[in-house]
């Protein structure tokens, strides 16, 4: 069974129960709901469908609600097609109008105040390039077309040189967040993160929404400012997404591969899941097989140590949503079976009894090393918060990671994390009996077999649901 998880974006091509079930059976572990598109009614149906399929299949598919963030866009242009010719001047206005070759509307009220002469304006993922000549500081910016082409309505705008004054969470994001939390999603994606303060603000909103709602945060890295504050962002967030679409426009394209590898490395060191996103299998939007370059891209992401790889248009609007998941699963399984991605050489946790996580971290480190030395078949952890699962996964053990918990919400949350497979378990008996019972469950379900070595992690006494403080190595009988 593959360890690297697959995030599949839902959309018009993948909203039916049959297609969602097909994608989950093909290997999708997380369903992403993109709040840039679609109505709440559609999202409610999608979430209900995912949960119904989880009950039917006994799966724990997670739900990631991806907020749009301060995405800048051009307004409507005449005939949905205007040609911008290199060398021509154009006015960009914050006063709504139908766009032409001479004047276009931008959905960013502070644009004339934030932008400066000489800065670049990239439209439609960088296909069109404008250069700012001047601004009146109120409602109009004069620019020259440096690289022209056809402009259609509502295309995205990137301002790589401009310090944007928009808040990270727009009014639309706040409405979408309330709705997503009401639906008890597992993860919330925050777009265009600029600093750790953005993460802290979102977490504060989640905590104040409802004490029983504990959605975790994915920081989407797509701005140069985020790279500058990356260590603080990783510290505050629960997971990272390398959002290569906007990132590749906001920073020079040649920097993206190095940034991707840096982010994966830092997330592994911090025990935070990392998702690689955008254009992974783009050609399969129309084709029935990926390009060889795309196969290499997915494979390299797995070998780098990504927790998850993501499909966007391939599953949301593509012609073959189930086939693309199947293809991605095949690549992942082959790489995991034939490359050395296991047993990261992590440093032992520094001895510090003032650190409340020291005991748990030491237990997880020792379990991973013990599994490597003994070729154990599985590491089994009992958890209520999920902490030990995140920590164990970051060591990338070759042993399977099985998580038993009485906290059902954690099961779906952990479905994003590399290698983790969850089981609901709410019995409260003695430690020895519980370990014996869990081994019986794993043996009965075919996850382990007689004479396999299994490492158990738990908190003693079990009834207190405290931090992990016990490790046991034993054979399956």
GUSE-652383 format. One record per residue (C-alpha): residue number from 1; chain; x, y, z. Coordinates in steps of 0.5 Angstrom, whole numbers. Example, Ala and Ser with C-alpha at 12.3 -4.5 7.8 and 13.67 -1.06 7.14 Angstrom:
2
num = 1, cadena = A, x = 25, y = -9, z = 16 .
num = 2, cadena = A, x = 27, y = -2, z = 14 .
This chain:
477
num = 1, cadena = A, x = 0, y = 0, z = 0 .
num = 2, cadena = A, x = 3, y = 7, z = -2 .
num = 3, cadena = A, x = 5, y = 11, z = 4 .
num = 4, cadena = A, x = 5, y = 18, z = 0 .
num = 5, cadena = A, x = -2, y = 21, z = 0 .
num = 6, cadena = A, x = -6, y = 24, z = -6 .
num = 7, cadena = A, x = -10, y = 30, z = -6 .
num = 8, cadena = A, x = -15, y = 30, z = -11 .
num = 9, cadena = A, x = -19, y = 37, z = -12 .
num = 10, cadena = A, x = -26, y = 36, z = -13 .
num = 11, cadena = A, x = -30, y = 40, z = -19 .
num = 12, cadena = A, x = -35, y = 39, z = -25 .
num = 13, cadena = A, x = -32, y = 33, z = -27 .
num = 14, cadena = A, x = -31, y = 30, z = -20 .
num = 15, cadena = A, x = -37, y = 31, z = -16 .
num = 16, cadena = A, x = -42, y = 25, z = -17 .
num = 17, cadena = A, x = -41, y = 20, z = -12 .
num = 18, cadena = A, x = -39, y = 15, z = -17 .
num = 19, cadena = A, x = -33, y = 19, z = -19 .
num = 20, cadena = A, x = -31, y = 21, z = -12 .
num = 21, cadena = A, x = -32, y = 13, z = -10 .
num = 22, cadena = A, x = -27, y = 11, z = -16 .
num = 23, cadena = A, x = -22, y = 16, z = -14 .
num = 24, cadena = A, x = -22, y = 14, z = -7 .
num = 25, cadena = A, x = -21, y = 7, z = -9 .
num = 26, cadena = A, x = -16, y = 9, z = -14 .
num = 27, cadena = A, x = -12, y = 12, z = -8 .
num = 28, cadena = A, x = -14, y = 19, z = -7 .
num = 29, cadena = A, x = -13, y = 20, z = 1 .
num = 30, cadena = A, x = -16, y = 27, z = 1 .
num = 31, cadena = A, x = -21, y = 31, z = -3 .
num = 32, cadena = A, x = -20, y = 39, z = -4 .
num = 33, cadena = A, x = -25, y = 43, z = -4 .
num = 34, cadena = A, x = -23, y = 50, z = -8 .
num = 35, cadena = A, x = -27, y = 56, z = -5 .
num = 36, cadena = A, x = -25, y = 60, z = -11 .
num = 37, cadena = A, x = -31, y = 56, z = -15 .
num = 38, cadena = A, x = -37, y = 53, z = -14 .
num = 39, cadena = A, x = -43, y = 54, z = -9 .
num = 40, cadena = A, x = -44, y = 52, z = -2 .
num = 41, cadena = A, x = -50, y = 48, z = -4 .
num = 42, cadena = A, x = -45, y = 44, z = -9 .
num = 43, cadena = A, x = -40, y = 43, z = -3 .
num = 44, cadena = A, x = -45, y = 41, z = 2 .
num = 45, cadena = A, x = -47, y = 35, z = -3 .
num = 46, cadena = A, x = -39, y = 34, z = -4 .
num = 47, cadena = A, x = -38, y = 33, z = 3 .
num = 48, cadena = A, x = -44, y = 29, z = 5 .
num = 49, cadena = A, x = -42, y = 24, z = -1 .
num = 50, cadena = A, x = -35, y = 24, z = 2 .
num = 51, cadena = A, x = -37, y = 22, z = 9 .
num = 52, cadena = A, x = -42, y = 17, z = 6 .
num = 53, cadena = A, x = -37, y = 13, z = 2 .
num = 54, cadena = A, x = -32, y = 13, z = 8 .
num = 55, cadena = A, x = -38, y = 10, z = 12 .
num = 56, cadena = A, x = -39, y = 5, z = 6 .
num = 57, cadena = A, x = -32, y = 3, z = 5 .
num = 58, cadena = A, x = -29, y = 4, z = 12 .
num = 59, cadena = A, x = -24, y = 9, z = 9 .
num = 60, cadena = A, x = -22, y = 16, z = 13 .
num = 61, cadena = A, x = -22, y = 21, z = 7 .
num = 62, cadena = A, x = -20, y = 28, z = 9 .
num = 63, cadena = A, x = -23, y = 34, z = 7 .
num = 64, cadena = A, x = -19, y = 40, z = 5 .
num = 65, cadena = A, x = -22, y = 47, z = 5 .
num = 66, cadena = A, x = -18, y = 51, z = 0 .
num = 67, cadena = A, x = -19, y = 59, z = 1 .
num = 68, cadena = A, x = -18, y = 63, z = -5 .
num = 69, cadena = A, x = -15, y = 69, z = -1 .
num = 70, cadena = A, x = -13, y = 76, z = -4 .
num = 71, cadena = A, x = -13, y = 73, z = -11 .
num = 72, cadena = A, x = -13, y = 79, z = -16 .
num = 73, cadena = A, x = -16, y = 79, z = -22 .
num = 74, cadena = A, x = -18, y = 83, z = -29 .
num = 75, cadena = A, x = -25, y = 84, z = -30 .
num = 76, cadena = A, x = -30, y = 83, z = -36 .
num = 77, cadena = A, x = -27, y = 84, z = -42 .
num = 78, cadena = A, x = -31, y = 86, z = -49 .
num = 79, cadena = A, x = -32, y = 79, z = -53 .
num = 80, cadena = A, x = -28, y = 76, z = -48 .
num = 81, cadena = A, x = -22, y = 77, z = -52 .
num = 82, cadena = A, x = -18, y = 83, z = -53 .
num = 83, cadena = A, x = -11, y = 83, z = -56 .
num = 84, cadena = A, x = -6, y = 87, z = -52 .
num = 85, cadena = A, x = 0, y = 89, z = -57 .
num = 86, cadena = A, x = 7, y = 90, z = -54 .
num = 87, cadena = A, x = 9, y = 97, z = -54 .
num = 88, cadena = A, x = 2, y = 100, z = -53 .
num = 89, cadena = A, x = 0, y = 103, z = -47 .
num = 90, cadena = A, x = -6, y = 101, z = -43 .
num = 91, cadena = A, x = -10, y = 104, z = -37 .
num = 92, cadena = A, x = -11, y = 100, z = -31 .
num = 93, cadena = A, x = -17, y = 102, z = -27 .
num = 94, cadena = A, x = -20, y = 101, z = -20 .
num = 95, cadena = A, x = -27, y = 103, z = -23 .
num = 96, cadena = A, x = -31, y = 98, z = -26 .
num = 97, cadena = A, x = -32, y = 98, z = -33 .
num = 98, cadena = A, x = -32, y = 93, z = -39 .
num = 99, cadena = A, x = -24, y = 92, z = -41 .
num = 100, cadena = A, x = -21, y = 94, z = -48 .
num = 101, cadena = A, x = -14, y = 94, z = -51 .
num = 102, cadena = A, x = -14, y = 101, z = -48 .
num = 103, cadena = A, x = -17, y = 100, z = -41 .
num = 104, cadena = A, x = -18, y = 94, z = -36 .
num = 105, cadena = A, x = -21, y = 94, z = -29 .
num = 106, cadena = A, x = -17, y = 90, z = -23 .
num = 107, cadena = A, x = -21, y = 88, z = -17 .
num = 108, cadena = A, x = -16, y = 91, z = -13 .
num = 109, cadena = A, x = -18, y = 98, z = -10 .
num = 110, cadena = A, x = -11, y = 99, z = -7 .
num = 111, cadena = A, x = -8, y = 98, z = -13 .
num = 112, cadena = A, x = -6, y = 105, z = -15 .
num = 113, cadena = A, x = -3, y = 106, z = -8 .
num = 114, cadena = A, x = 1, y = 100, z = -7 .
num = 115, cadena = A, x = 4, y = 100, z = -14 .
num = 116, cadena = A, x = 10, y = 104, z = -16 .
num = 117, cadena = A, x = 13, y = 106, z = -23 .
num = 118, cadena = A, x = 18, y = 100, z = -26 .
num = 119, cadena = A, x = 14, y = 95, z = -22 .
num = 120, cadena = A, x = 12, y = 89, z = -27 .
num = 121, cadena = A, x = 4, y = 86, z = -27 .
num = 122, cadena = A, x = 4, y = 79, z = -30 .
num = 123, cadena = A, x = -3, y = 77, z = -32 .
num = 124, cadena = A, x = -6, y = 70, z = -34 .
num = 125, cadena = A, x = 0, y = 66, z = -30 .
num = 126, cadena = A, x = 5, y = 71, z = -33 .
num = 127, cadena = A, x = 3, y = 70, z = -40 .
num = 128, cadena = A, x = 2, y = 77, z = -41 .
num = 129, cadena = A, x = 7, y = 82, z = -38 .
num = 130, cadena = A, x = 6, y = 90, z = -37 .
num = 131, cadena = A, x = 11, y = 95, z = -34 .
num = 132, cadena = A, x = 8, y = 100, z = -29 .
num = 133, cadena = A, x = 10, y = 107, z = -32 .
num = 134, cadena = A, x = 6, y = 112, z = -27 .
num = 135, cadena = A, x = 0, y = 112, z = -22 .
num = 136, cadena = A, x = -5, y = 117, z = -20 .
num = 137, cadena = A, x = -5, y = 114, z = -13 .
num = 138, cadena = A, x = -13, y = 114, z = -13 .
num = 139, cadena = A, x = -16, y = 110, z = -19 .
num = 140, cadena = A, x = -11, y = 109, z = -25 .
num = 141, cadena = A, x = -5, y = 106, z = -27 .
num = 142, cadena = A, x = -1, y = 107, z = -33 .
num = 143, cadena = A, x = 3, y = 101, z = -36 .
num = 144, cadena = A, x = 6, y = 99, z = -42 .
num = 145, cadena = A, x = 5, y = 92, z = -45 .
num = 146, cadena = A, x = 12, y = 89, z = -45 .
num = 147, cadena = A, x = 10, y = 82, z = -47 .
num = 148, cadena = A, x = 3, y = 82, z = -51 .
num = 149, cadena = A, x = -2, y = 77, z = -53 .
num = 150, cadena = A, x = -10, y = 75, z = -52 .
num = 151, cadena = A, x = -13, y = 77, z = -45 .
num = 152, cadena = A, x = -20, y = 74, z = -43 .
num = 153, cadena = A, x = -24, y = 76, z = -38 .
num = 154, cadena = A, x = -23, y = 75, z = -30 .
num = 155, cadena = A, x = -15, y = 73, z = -31 .
num = 156, cadena = A, x = -11, y = 72, z = -25 .
num = 157, cadena = A, x = -6, y = 78, z = -24 .
num = 158, cadena = A, x = 1, y = 77, z = -20 .
num = 159, cadena = A, x = 5, y = 83, z = -17 .
num = 160, cadena = A, x = 12, y = 80, z = -16 .
num = 161, cadena = A, x = 15, y = 87, z = -14 .
num = 162, cadena = A, x = 9, y = 90, z = -10 .
num = 163, cadena = A, x = 8, y = 90, z = -3 .
num = 164, cadena = A, x = 0, y = 88, z = -3 .
num = 165, cadena = A, x = -4, y = 92, z = 3 .
num = 166, cadena = A, x = -10, y = 87, z = 2 .
num = 167, cadena = A, x = -11, y = 83, z = 8 .
num = 168, cadena = A, x = -9, y = 75, z = 8 .
num = 169, cadena = A, x = -17, y = 74, z = 9 .
num = 170, cadena = A, x = -22, y = 77, z = 5 .
num = 171, cadena = A, x = -29, y = 78, z = 7 .
num = 172, cadena = A, x = -30, y = 72, z = 2 .
num = 173, cadena = A, x = -25, y = 68, z = 6 .
num = 174, cadena = A, x = -28, y = 70, z = 12 .
num = 175, cadena = A, x = -35, y = 67, z = 10 .
num = 176, cadena = A, x = -32, y = 61, z = 7 .
num = 177, cadena = A, x = -28, y = 60, z = 13 .
num = 178, cadena = A, x = -35, y = 60, z = 17 .
num = 179, cadena = A, x = -38, y = 55, z = 12 .
num = 180, cadena = A, x = -32, y = 50, z = 12 .
num = 181, cadena = A, x = -32, y = 50, z = 20 .
num = 182, cadena = A, x = -39, y = 49, z = 20 .
num = 183, cadena = A, x = -38, y = 43, z = 16 .
num = 184, cadena = A, x = -33, y = 41, z = 20 .
num = 185, cadena = A, x = -27, y = 40, z = 15 .
num = 186, cadena = A, x = -21, y = 37, z = 17 .
num = 187, cadena = A, x = -16, y = 42, z = 14 .
num = 188, cadena = A, x = -16, y = 49, z = 12 .
num = 189, cadena = A, x = -12, y = 52, z = 6 .
num = 190, cadena = A, x = -9, y = 59, z = 7 .
num = 191, cadena = A, x = -7, y = 62, z = 0 .
num = 192, cadena = A, x = -2, y = 68, z = -1 .
num = 193, cadena = A, x = 1, y = 67, z = 6 .
num = 194, cadena = A, x = 6, y = 73, z = 7 .
num = 195, cadena = A, x = 8, y = 72, z = 14 .
num = 196, cadena = A, x = 7, y = 67, z = 21 .
num = 197, cadena = A, x = 2, y = 73, z = 23 .
num = 198, cadena = A, x = -3, y = 70, z = 17 .
num = 199, cadena = A, x = -3, y = 63, z = 20 .
num = 200, cadena = A, x = -4, y = 66, z = 27 .
num = 201, cadena = A, x = -10, y = 70, z = 25 .
num = 202, cadena = A, x = -13, y = 64, z = 22 .
num = 203, cadena = A, x = -12, y = 59, z = 28 .
num = 204, cadena = A, x = -15, y = 65, z = 32 .
num = 205, cadena = A, x = -21, y = 65, z = 28 .
num = 206, cadena = A, x = -21, y = 57, z = 28 .
num = 207, cadena = A, x = -21, y = 57, z = 36 .
num = 208, cadena = A, x = -26, y = 62, z = 37 .
num = 209, cadena = A, x = -31, y = 59, z = 32 .
num = 210, cadena = A, x = -33, y = 53, z = 36 .
num = 211, cadena = A, x = -29, y = 49, z = 42 .
num = 212, cadena = A, x = -31, y = 43, z = 39 .
num = 213, cadena = A, x = -28, y = 45, z = 32 .
num = 214, cadena = A, x = -21, y = 44, z = 31 .
num = 215, cadena = A, x = -19, y = 44, z = 23 .
num = 216, cadena = A, x = -12, y = 44, z = 22 .
num = 217, cadena = A, x = -8, y = 50, z = 17 .
num = 218, cadena = A, x = -5, y = 49, z = 11 .
num = 219, cadena = A, x = 0, y = 55, z = 9 .
num = 220, cadena = A, x = 0, y = 55, z = 2 .
num = 221, cadena = A, x = 7, y = 58, z = 0 .
num = 222, cadena = A, x = 6, y = 62, z = -7 .
num = 223, cadena = A, x = 9, y = 69, z = -5 .
num = 224, cadena = A, x = 17, y = 71, z = -4 .
num = 225, cadena = A, x = 15, y = 74, z = 3 .
num = 226, cadena = A, x = 13, y = 67, z = 5 .
num = 227, cadena = A, x = 20, y = 65, z = 3 .
num = 228, cadena = A, x = 23, y = 70, z = 7 .
num = 229, cadena = A, x = 19, y = 68, z = 14 .
num = 230, cadena = A, x = 19, y = 61, z = 12 .
num = 231, cadena = A, x = 22, y = 58, z = 19 .
num = 232, cadena = A, x = 17, y = 62, z = 23 .
num = 233, cadena = A, x = 11, y = 60, z = 18 .
num = 234, cadena = A, x = 13, y = 53, z = 19 .
num = 235, cadena = A, x = 13, y = 53, z = 26 .
num = 236, cadena = A, x = 6, y = 56, z = 27 .
num = 237, cadena = A, x = 3, y = 52, z = 21 .
num = 238, cadena = A, x = 0, y = 45, z = 21 .
num = 239, cadena = A, x = 2, y = 43, z = 14 .
num = 240, cadena = A, x = 5, y = 47, z = 8 .
num = 241, cadena = A, x = 3, y = 47, z = 1 .
num = 242, cadena = A, x = 8, y = 48, z = -5 .
num = 243, cadena = A, x = 3, y = 52, z = -9 .
num = 244, cadena = A, x = 8, y = 52, z = -15 .
num = 245, cadena = A, x = 3, y = 56, z = -20 .
num = 246, cadena = A, x = 3, y = 63, z = -17 .
num = 247, cadena = A, x = 10, y = 61, z = -14 .
num = 248, cadena = A, x = 13, y = 60, z = -21 .
num = 249, cadena = A, x = 10, y = 67, z = -23 .
num = 250, cadena = A, x = 12, y = 71, z = -16 .
num = 251, cadena = A, x = 19, y = 69, z = -16 .
num = 252, cadena = A, x = 24, y = 67, z = -22 .
num = 253, cadena = A, x = 22, y = 60, z = -25 .
num = 254, cadena = A, x = 29, y = 57, z = -24 .
num = 255, cadena = A, x = 28, y = 58, z = -17 .
num = 256, cadena = A, x = 22, y = 54, z = -16 .
num = 257, cadena = A, x = 25, y = 47, z = -16 .
num = 258, cadena = A, x = 30, y = 49, z = -10 .
num = 259, cadena = A, x = 25, y = 52, z = -6 .
num = 260, cadena = A, x = 21, y = 46, z = -7 .
num = 261, cadena = A, x = 27, y = 42, z = -4 .
num = 262, cadena = A, x = 28, y = 47, z = 1 .
num = 263, cadena = A, x = 21, y = 47, z = 4 .
num = 264, cadena = A, x = 20, y = 39, z = 4 .
num = 265, cadena = A, x = 27, y = 39, z = 8 .
num = 266, cadena = A, x = 25, y = 44, z = 13 .
num = 267, cadena = A, x = 18, y = 41, z = 14 .
num = 268, cadena = A, x = 21, y = 34, z = 15 .
num = 269, cadena = A, x = 25, y = 37, z = 20 .
num = 270, cadena = A, x = 19, y = 40, z = 24 .
num = 271, cadena = A, x = 15, y = 34, z = 23 .
num = 272, cadena = A, x = 10, y = 38, z = 19 .
num = 273, cadena = A, x = 7, y = 35, z = 13 .
num = 274, cadena = A, x = 8, y = 38, z = 6 .
num = 275, cadena = A, x = 4, y = 38, z = 0 .
num = 276, cadena = A, x = 7, y = 39, z = -7 .
num = 277, cadena = A, x = 2, y = 42, z = -12 .
num = 278, cadena = A, x = 0, y = 45, z = -19 .
num = 279, cadena = A, x = 1, y = 42, z = -26 .
num = 280, cadena = A, x = 4, y = 35, z = -23 .
num = 281, cadena = A, x = 0, y = 31, z = -29 .
num = 282, cadena = A, x = -3, y = 37, z = -33 .
num = 283, cadena = A, x = -3, y = 33, z = -39 .
num = 284, cadena = A, x = -8, y = 28, z = -37 .
num = 285, cadena = A, x = -13, y = 34, z = -37 .
num = 286, cadena = A, x = -14, y = 31, z = -44 .
num = 287, cadena = A, x = -10, y = 25, z = -45 .
num = 288, cadena = A, x = -10, y = 18, z = -42 .
num = 289, cadena = A, x = -3, y = 18, z = -40 .
num = 290, cadena = A, x = 2, y = 23, z = -37 .
num = 291, cadena = A, x = 8, y = 26, z = -40 .
num = 292, cadena = A, x = 15, y = 23, z = -38 .
num = 293, cadena = A, x = 17, y = 29, z = -35 .
num = 294, cadena = A, x = 10, y = 29, z = -31 .
num = 295, cadena = A, x = 12, y = 22, z = -29 .
num = 296, cadena = A, x = 19, y = 24, z = -27 .
num = 297, cadena = A, x = 16, y = 30, z = -23 .
num = 298, cadena = A, x = 11, y = 26, z = -19 .
num = 299, cadena = A, x = 17, y = 21, z = -17 .
num = 300, cadena = A, x = 22, y = 26, z = -15 .
num = 301, cadena = A, x = 17, y = 29, z = -10 .
num = 302, cadena = A, x = 16, y = 22, z = -7 .
num = 303, cadena = A, x = 24, y = 21, z = -7 .
num = 304, cadena = A, x = 25, y = 28, z = -4 .
num = 305, cadena = A, x = 20, y = 26, z = 2 .
num = 306, cadena = A, x = 13, y = 30, z = 0 .
num = 307, cadena = A, x = 8, y = 27, z = 5 .
num = 308, cadena = A, x = 3, y = 28, z = -1 .
num = 309, cadena = A, x = 2, y = 30, z = -8 .
num = 310, cadena = A, x = -4, y = 34, z = -11 .
num = 311, cadena = A, x = -8, y = 34, z = -17 .
num = 312, cadena = A, x = -12, y = 40, z = -19 .
num = 313, cadena = A, x = -15, y = 41, z = -26 .
num = 314, cadena = A, x = -13, y = 34, z = -27 .
num = 315, cadena = A, x = -19, y = 31, z = -23 .
num = 316, cadena = A, x = -23, y = 38, z = -22 .
num = 317, cadena = A, x = -25, y = 39, z = -30 .
num = 318, cadena = A, x = -21, y = 34, z = -33 .
num = 319, cadena = A, x = -23, y = 28, z = -38 .
num = 320, cadena = A, x = -20, y = 22, z = -34 .
num = 321, cadena = A, x = -21, y = 24, z = -26 .
num = 322, cadena = A, x = -20, y = 17, z = -24 .
num = 323, cadena = A, x = -15, y = 15, z = -29 .
num = 324, cadena = A, x = -11, y = 20, z = -27 .
num = 325, cadena = A, x = -11, y = 18, z = -19 .
num = 326, cadena = A, x = -9, y = 11, z = -22 .
num = 327, cadena = A, x = -3, y = 13, z = -26 .
num = 328, cadena = A, x = -1, y = 17, z = -20 .
num = 329, cadena = A, x = -2, y = 11, z = -15 .
num = 330, cadena = A, x = 2, y = 7, z = -20 .
num = 331, cadena = A, x = 8, y = 12, z = -20 .
num = 332, cadena = A, x = 8, y = 13, z = -12 .
num = 333, cadena = A, x = 8, y = 5, z = -11 .
num = 334, cadena = A, x = 14, y = 4, z = -16 .
num = 335, cadena = A, x = 18, y = 9, z = -13 .
num = 336, cadena = A, x = 17, y = 7, z = -6 .
num = 337, cadena = A, x = 18, y = 0, z = -8 .
num = 338, cadena = A, x = 25, y = 1, z = -11 .
num = 339, cadena = A, x = 28, y = 7, z = -8 .
num = 340, cadena = A, x = 31, y = 9, z = -2 .
num = 341, cadena = A, x = 26, y = 14, z = 2 .
num = 342, cadena = A, x = 26, y = 11, z = 8 .
num = 343, cadena = A, x = 29, y = 11, z = 15 .
num = 344, cadena = A, x = 31, y = 19, z = 15 .
num = 345, cadena = A, x = 38, y = 20, z = 19 .
num = 346, cadena = A, x = 34, y = 25, z = 24 .
num = 347, cadena = A, x = 38, y = 27, z = 30 .
num = 348, cadena = A, x = 36, y = 25, z = 37 .
num = 349, cadena = A, x = 32, y = 30, z = 41 .
num = 350, cadena = A, x = 36, y = 34, z = 45 .
num = 351, cadena = A, x = 35, y = 32, z = 53 .
num = 352, cadena = A, x = 31, y = 38, z = 56 .
num = 353, cadena = A, x = 26, y = 36, z = 61 .
num = 354, cadena = A, x = 23, y = 43, z = 61 .
num = 355, cadena = A, x = 20, y = 41, z = 54 .
num = 356, cadena = A, x = 14, y = 38, z = 55 .
num = 357, cadena = A, x = 14, y = 34, z = 48 .
num = 358, cadena = A, x = 21, y = 31, z = 50 .
num = 359, cadena = A, x = 19, y = 24, z = 52 .
num = 360, cadena = A, x = 14, y = 23, z = 46 .
num = 361, cadena = A, x = 19, y = 26, z = 41 .
num = 362, cadena = A, x = 24, y = 21, z = 45 .
num = 363, cadena = A, x = 19, y = 15, z = 44 .
num = 364, cadena = A, x = 18, y = 16, z = 37 .
num = 365, cadena = A, x = 25, y = 17, z = 35 .
num = 366, cadena = A, x = 27, y = 10, z = 39 .
num = 367, cadena = A, x = 21, y = 7, z = 36 .
num = 368, cadena = A, x = 23, y = 9, z = 29 .
num = 369, cadena = A, x = 31, y = 7, z = 30 .
num = 370, cadena = A, x = 28, y = 0, z = 33 .
num = 371, cadena = A, x = 24, y = -1, z = 27 .
num = 372, cadena = A, x = 30, y = 0, z = 23 .
num = 373, cadena = A, x = 34, y = -5, z = 27 .
num = 374, cadena = A, x = 29, y = -10, z = 28 .
num = 375, cadena = A, x = 26, y = -10, z = 21 .
num = 376, cadena = A, x = 19, y = -9, z = 25 .
num = 377, cadena = A, x = 13, y = -10, z = 20 .
num = 378, cadena = A, x = 9, y = -4, z = 24 .
num = 379, cadena = A, x = 10, y = 1, z = 29 .
num = 380, cadena = A, x = 3, y = 2, z = 33 .
num = 381, cadena = A, x = 1, y = 8, z = 36 .
num = 382, cadena = A, x = -5, y = 10, z = 41 .
num = 383, cadena = A, x = -6, y = 17, z = 41 .
num = 384, cadena = A, x = -12, y = 22, z = 42 .
num = 385, cadena = A, x = -9, y = 28, z = 39 .
num = 386, cadena = A, x = -5, y = 25, z = 33 .
num = 387, cadena = A, x = 2, y = 28, z = 35 .
num = 388, cadena = A, x = 6, y = 22, z = 35 .
num = 389, cadena = A, x = 3, y = 20, z = 28 .
num = 390, cadena = A, x = 6, y = 26, z = 26 .
num = 391, cadena = A, x = 12, y = 25, z = 29 .
num = 392, cadena = A, x = 13, y = 18, z = 27 .
num = 393, cadena = A, x = 12, y = 20, z = 20 .
num = 394, cadena = A, x = 17, y = 25, z = 20 .
num = 395, cadena = A, x = 22, y = 19, z = 21 .
num = 396, cadena = A, x = 20, y = 16, z = 15 .
num = 397, cadena = A, x = 20, y = 9, z = 18 .
num = 398, cadena = A, x = 20, y = 3, z = 13 .
num = 399, cadena = A, x = 15, y = -1, z = 18 .
num = 400, cadena = A, x = 8, y = 1, z = 17 .
num = 401, cadena = A, x = 5, y = 6, z = 22 .
num = 402, cadena = A, x = -2, y = 4, z = 25 .
num = 403, cadena = A, x = -6, y = 9, z = 29 .
num = 404, cadena = A, x = -11, y = 7, z = 34 .
num = 405, cadena = A, x = -15, y = 13, z = 37 .
num = 406, cadena = A, x = -22, y = 14, z = 40 .
num = 407, cadena = A, x = -22, y = 21, z = 37 .
num = 408, cadena = A, x = -26, y = 20, z = 30 .
num = 409, cadena = A, x = -24, y = 27, z = 27 .
num = 410, cadena = A, x = -16, y = 25, z = 28 .
num = 411, cadena = A, x = -17, y = 19, z = 23 .
num = 412, cadena = A, x = -19, y = 24, z = 17 .
num = 413, cadena = A, x = -14, y = 29, z = 19 .
num = 414, cadena = A, x = -8, y = 24, z = 19 .
num = 415, cadena = A, x = -10, y = 22, z = 12 .
num = 416, cadena = A, x = -6, y = 27, z = 9 .
num = 417, cadena = A, x = 0, y = 25, z = 13 .
num = 418, cadena = A, x = 5, y = 20, z = 10 .
num = 419, cadena = A, x = 5, y = 13, z = 11 .
num = 420, cadena = A, x = -1, y = 14, z = 17 .
num = 421, cadena = A, x = -7, y = 9, z = 17 .
num = 422, cadena = A, x = -12, y = 10, z = 22 .
num = 423, cadena = A, x = -17, y = 5, z = 26 .
num = 424, cadena = A, x = -22, y = 7, z = 31 .
num = 425, cadena = A, x = -21, y = 4, z = 38 .
num = 426, cadena = A, x = -25, y = 6, z = 44 .
num = 427, cadena = A, x = -24, y = 1, z = 49 .
num = 428, cadena = A, x = -21, y = 2, z = 55 .
num = 429, cadena = A, x = -17, y = -4, z = 58 .
num = 430, cadena = A, x = -11, y = -5, z = 61 .
num = 431, cadena = A, x = -4, y = -4, z = 57 .
num = 432, cadena = A, x = -3, y = -11, z = 56 .
num = 433, cadena = A, x = -10, y = -13, z = 54 .
num = 434, cadena = A, x = -10, y = -7, z = 49 .
num = 435, cadena = A, x = -4, y = -9, z = 46 .
num = 436, cadena = A, x = -6, y = -16, z = 45 .
num = 437, cadena = A, x = -13, y = -14, z = 42 .
num = 438, cadena = A, x = -10, y = -9, z = 37 .
num = 439, cadena = A, x = -5, y = -14, z = 35 .
num = 440, cadena = A, x = -11, y = -19, z = 34 .
num = 441, cadena = A, x = -14, y = -13, z = 30 .
num = 442, cadena = A, x = -8, y = -12, z = 25 .
num = 443, cadena = A, x = -7, y = -20, z = 24 .
num = 444, cadena = A, x = -15, y = -21, z = 23 .
num = 445, cadena = A, x = -15, y = -15, z = 18 .
num = 446, cadena = A, x = -8, y = -18, z = 14 .
num = 447, cadena = A, x = -4, y = -12, z = 16 .
num = 448, cadena = A, x = 1, y = -16, z = 20 .
num = 449, cadena = A, x = 2, y = -24, z = 20 .
num = 450, cadena = A, x = 5, y = -29, z = 25 .
num = 451, cadena = A, x = 12, y = -28, z = 28 .
num = 452, cadena = A, x = 12, y = -21, z = 25 .
num = 453, cadena = A, x = 15, y = -16, z = 30 .
num = 454, cadena = A, x = 11, y = -10, z = 32 .
num = 455, cadena = A, x = 13, y = -4, z = 36 .
num = 456, cadena = A, x = 7, y = -1, z = 41 .
num = 457, cadena = A, x = 7, y = 6, z = 43 .
num = 458, cadena = A, x = 2, y = 8, z = 48 .
num = 459, cadena = A, x = 1, y = 13, z = 54 .
num = 460, cadena = A, x = 1, y = 9, z = 61 .
num = 461, cadena = A, x = -4, y = 10, z = 64 .
num = 462, cadena = A, x = -8, y = 9, z = 58 .
num = 463, cadena = A, x = -14, y = 12, z = 61 .
num = 464, cadena = A, x = -11, y = 19, z = 62 .
num = 465, cadena = A, x = -10, y = 20, z = 55 .
num = 466, cadena = A, x = -3, y = 23, z = 56 .
num = 467, cadena = A, x = 3, y = 24, z = 52 .
num = 468, cadena = A, x = 7, y = 18, z = 50 .
num = 469, cadena = A, x = 11, y = 15, z = 55 .
num = 470, cadena = A, x = 12, y = 7, z = 53 .
num = 471, cadena = A, x = 15, y = 3, z = 48 .
num = 472, cadena = A, x = 14, y = -5, z = 47 .
num = 473, cadena = A, x = 17, y = -9, z = 42 .
num = 474, cadena = A, x = 14, y = -16, z = 41 .
num = 475, cadena = A, x = 12, y = -21, z = 36 .
num = 476, cadena = A, x = 5, y = -23, z = 33 .
num = 477, cadena = A, x = 3, y = -30, z = 36 .
